[in-house]
Amino acid sequence: MGSEDGGGGFTSASVEALLSPFARSLAPPTSLSPLPFDLNAGVPDRESLPAAALAEAARAALLEDPGGALTYGGAQGFEPLRAWIAERHATETGQPVTSAEVTITTGSAHAIDNIAATFVGPGDVVIVGAPSYPGAIRTFRARGARLVDVPQDDDGLRVDALKATLAALRTAGTPAKLLYVVSNYDNPSGSTLPEARRRALVDVARRHRVLVIEDDAYTGIDLDGPPLPSLSEIGGGEGVLRVGSFSKIVATGLRVGWIVGERPLIDRLVFMRFDNGSSPFVQRTLLHYLRSGAHEPHLVRLQSIYRERRDVSAAGLRECCEPYVTFRPPAGGFFHWLRLRPGLDAAAVTAAAARQGVAVTPGTGYFANGGGEDRVRLVYSALPPPALREAIARFGRALEEVAGVR
Ligand SMILES: Cc1ncc(COP(=O)(O)O)c(C=O)c1O
């Protein structure tokens, strides 16, 4: 297989010809870097993974009900875990949500795809932020969406621009169907939508009958106090699909996410799944872990780890990079979103950083329709403080090189 000599296998050219038009148009995903200092991949700290508590939980899940853990568990997910998520959502929002309004997915990446598969047809308009999470951009695009972007500033999606965009789309006869937004600690911008913007966003989405997808992947990594009311809460549980994940608060390798929303929407999402459901073994293990008493202290520990890393990296950036970058430290999550001084280009800065052994991500990968040449995303979650300091000092030298100072 894979030979280029005209044998029986597929060549890269013949695979290219086989691709769907959507797959052909996709940008590659960001990945782990082989460089010594990886400030590129938005991954959690490896040392703090709760492996021992999960091992105990896995054993308990298997002993309690081996048949339940090791056979198909249904498309909507393990009911007691859905009930746990519903209860937590109800406590946070005051909405009386039940397990029927929750569906479990294989991570929140799958949740976004489940939503796109269910509601997006070729040419349907999906609104995303400029910038936006590339995984969502790829997923919507792969399902045939036409992506229309709305600018973001330091406070997240600009709702004045959203209003104008929705009105223009309606006038053009192509009203938007979905609006995708990360209201807490956005990837990549790190921004958090202020409450007034949340209210205005929910209001305008409702008036235009646009379904809001609130991606809450980083909620829980709250570094400056508890999060603001979610869009789902502000909407009174209507018009918003709230997507969550255990990836950042427990472990990315679990691949457990969820969607909370109105019952008719959830029923359709469940109906659309052809994958025999997410792993019952992992869901049961996770529930044992969540009930064990280990989770709450773990979350507090994670917050203190990431708070220190955010602060160490912000101090390093101010000390070593400030003449060349400006930024606002985020209130949670994993990312600094740097604005480069005029004249500095993200591709050149990324290449110079690589020569210093540091991987960062150029801003251009985060825009559905172009932009980001003056931006760089820097991940502070993955490296411990000494390595983070060293990486940022090296990044400062890369900036000096591109600015012509070295
Ligand atoms: C904004 C956002 N949403 C969703 C995801 C997907 O995460 P997972 O599928 O692990 O829940 C990520 C991953 O980095 C993300 O940054």
The ligand as an SDF file (V2000), in Angstrom:
LIG
                    3D

 16 16  0  0  0  0  0  0  0  0999 V2000
  -12.3850   25.4280   22.5230 C   0  0  0  0  0  0  0  0  0  0  0  0
  -12.2270   23.9480   22.4890 C   0  0  0  0  0  0  0  0  0  0  0  0
  -13.3150   23.1820   22.3120 N   0  0  0  0  0  0  0  0  0  0  0  0
  -13.2260   21.8490   22.2600 C   0  0  0  0  0  0  0  0  0  0  0  0
  -12.0150   21.2010   22.3790 C   0  0  0  0  0  0  0  0  0  0  0  0
  -11.9890   19.7100   22.2700 C   0  0  0  0  0  0  0  0  0  0  0  0
  -11.6530   19.1050   23.4730 O   0  0  0  0  0  0  0  0  0  0  0  0
  -12.1120   17.6410   23.8800 P   0  0  0  0  0  0  0  0  0  0  0  0
  -12.6230   16.9510   22.6590 O   0  0  0  0  0  0  0  0  0  0  0  0
  -10.8820   16.9930   24.4110 O   0  0  0  0  0  0  0  0  0  0  0  0
  -13.1900   17.8030   24.8980 O   0  0  0  0  0  0  0  0  0  0  0  0
  -10.8540   21.9460   22.5600 C   0  0  0  0  0  0  0  0  0  0  0  0
   -9.5510   21.2610   22.6750 C   0  0  0  0  0  0  0  0  0  0  0  0
   -8.5090   21.7980   22.8290 O   0  0  0  0  0  0  0  0  0  0  0  0
  -10.9680   23.3680   22.6130 C   0  0  0  0  0  0  0  0  0  0  0  0
   -9.8930   24.1310   22.7620 O   0  0  0  0  0  0  0  0  0  0  0  0
  1  2  1  0
  2  3  1  0
  2 15  2  0
  3  4  2  0
  4  5  1  0
  5  6  1  0
  5 12  2  0
  6  7  1  0
  7  8  1  0
  8  9  2  0
  8 10  1  0
  8 11  1  0
 12 13  1  0
 12 15  1  0
 13 14  2  0
 15 16  1  0
M  END
$$$$
